[in-house]
Amino acid sequence: MNGMVNQRQKDKRLLKQVVTKADTFLSAIQINDKSSDLILANNLYNMPCEKGIELIKKAGIKVDCLITSPPYNVGIPYANYKDNKPYKDYINWLKELFKSCQDIMTVGGTVAINVGDGKNGSISTHSDIIQFMTRELDYVMVSTIIWSKNTTTSRRSWGSFKSPRCPSFPTPFEYILLFRYKDKYHEGGKEDITVTNKEFIDNSLAIWTIAPEKASKLNHPAPFPLNLPLRIIQQMTYRNDLVLDIFSGSGTTAIAAQMLDRRYIGFELSQEYHKIALNRLEKYSEAA
Ligand SMILES: C[S@@+](CC[C@H](N)C(=O)[O-])C[C@H]1O[C@@H](n2cnc3c(N)ncnc32)[C@H](O)[C@@H]1O
């Protein structure tokens, strides 16, 4: 019995060494190889974004467009993440993340944050994000786009029904907070613009009506619809730009980037969602 335990411990130690070596090897390639941009781009990584951002920084890679939807701190049962931090800690966590993203953004590049407010709009998460992005960090506001879901959410939370005591106001919409990194424009070649006239005109109105994605269809509790990153990428990037999603979930941003001939990188904490994203990406590239 003891022999078996010892063997198991040895195996565990060996596995740990192999994993650590692989990790060091990966970082070493990314840091030393001048073509590390090529090595990293067009990959989804199953790792915390804190680590991913650090690796991109070490490799000296610059991101043209960051599209992401963080957990909203509303108690969604994610596989590996507890979505109920004390609110102050939650906002500080996001602030630190977007602060570290400043080291990897192209000057003039776009940051698009999709977020919804908590508790029927009474926790104004989107305005706290705008506050730290524009007052404490170096991002410049481009627009607050309203994503209208064109659905009436199940009308059960009335607050106080038919009474002025404390009526509530459910929100069948979310926000896409659009920023530029520093006060510069994103220059590029005319031949690399892919947006059509009609798309450009439609997208430039700051209310987008897009049906939500079904969580049950993707086995992820909070995916955003493919049309959301597609529209941001078309409007804000050139062909071959690098698009990053630091909370890549079921891989929607990567799929949109791939469809529009942009490069992508994604980081996701949960192995389960990471696998779902890889499968989706493969299906979309087979269909193309
Ligand atoms: C709102 S979901 C993103 C959904 C994604 N936009 C999609 O379409 O599938 C947020 C994701 O962040 C992941 N997550 C939470 N903390 C993370 C971290 N530190 N690094 C990377 N991913 C994290 C969660 O597991 C979850 O999948």
PDBQT file of the ligand as one rigid body, heavy atoms in Angstrom, charges set to zero:
ROOT
HETATM    1  C1  LIG A 301     -19.092  36.654 -19.603  1.00  0.00    +0.000 C 
HETATM    2  S1  LIG A 301     -18.103  35.245 -19.835  1.00  0.00    +0.000 S 
HETATM    3  C2  LIG A 301     -17.425  35.517 -21.460  1.00  0.00    +0.000 C 
HETATM    4  C3  LIG A 301     -18.255  34.881 -22.542  1.00  0.00    +0.000 C 
HETATM    5  C4  LIG A 301     -17.708  35.057 -23.958  1.00  0.00    +0.000 C 
HETATM    6  N1  LIG A 301     -17.812  36.426 -24.411  1.00  0.00    +0.000 N 
HETATM    7  C5  LIG A 301     -18.460  34.150 -24.924  1.00  0.00    +0.000 C 
HETATM    8  O1  LIG A 301     -19.052  34.638 -25.900  1.00  0.00    +0.000 OA
HETATM    9  O2  LIG A 301     -18.501  32.936 -24.674  1.00  0.00    +0.000 OA
HETATM   10  C6  LIG A 301     -16.738  35.489 -18.787  1.00  0.00    +0.000 C 
HETATM   11  C7  LIG A 301     -15.708  34.361 -18.829  1.00  0.00    +0.000 C 
HETATM   12  O3  LIG A 301     -14.566  34.765 -18.063  1.00  0.00    +0.000 OA
HETATM   13  C8  LIG A 301     -13.959  33.579 -17.537  1.00  0.00    +0.000 C 
HETATM   14  N2  LIG A 301     -12.982  34.030 -16.507  1.00  0.00    +0.000 N 
HETATM   15  C9  LIG A 301     -13.207  34.436 -15.234  1.00  0.00    +0.000 A 
HETATM   16  N3  LIG A 301     -12.047  34.843 -14.661  1.00  0.00    +0.000 NA
HETATM   17  C10 LIG A 301     -11.075  34.710 -15.593  1.00  0.00    +0.000 A 
HETATM   18  C11 LIG A 301      -9.675  34.982 -15.614  1.00  0.00    +0.000 A 
HETATM   19  N4  LIG A 301      -9.043  35.476 -14.540  1.00  0.00    +0.000 N 
HETATM   20  N5  LIG A 301      -8.981  34.734 -16.759  1.00  0.00    +0.000 NA
HETATM   21  C12 LIG A 301      -9.616  34.233 -17.862  1.00  0.00    +0.000 A 
HETATM   22  N6  LIG A 301     -10.937  33.943 -17.889  1.00  0.00    +0.000 NA
HETATM   23  C13 LIG A 301     -11.667  34.180 -16.776  1.00  0.00    +0.000 A 
HETATM   24  C14 LIG A 301     -15.145  32.769 -17.073  1.00  0.00    +0.000 C 
HETATM   25  O4  LIG A 301     -14.820  31.410 -16.929  1.00  0.00    +0.000 OA
HETATM   26  C15 LIG A 301     -16.144  33.034 -18.215  1.00  0.00    +0.000 C 
HETATM   27  O5  LIG A 301     -16.066  32.032 -19.203  1.00  0.00    +0.000 OA
ENDROOT
TORSDOF 0
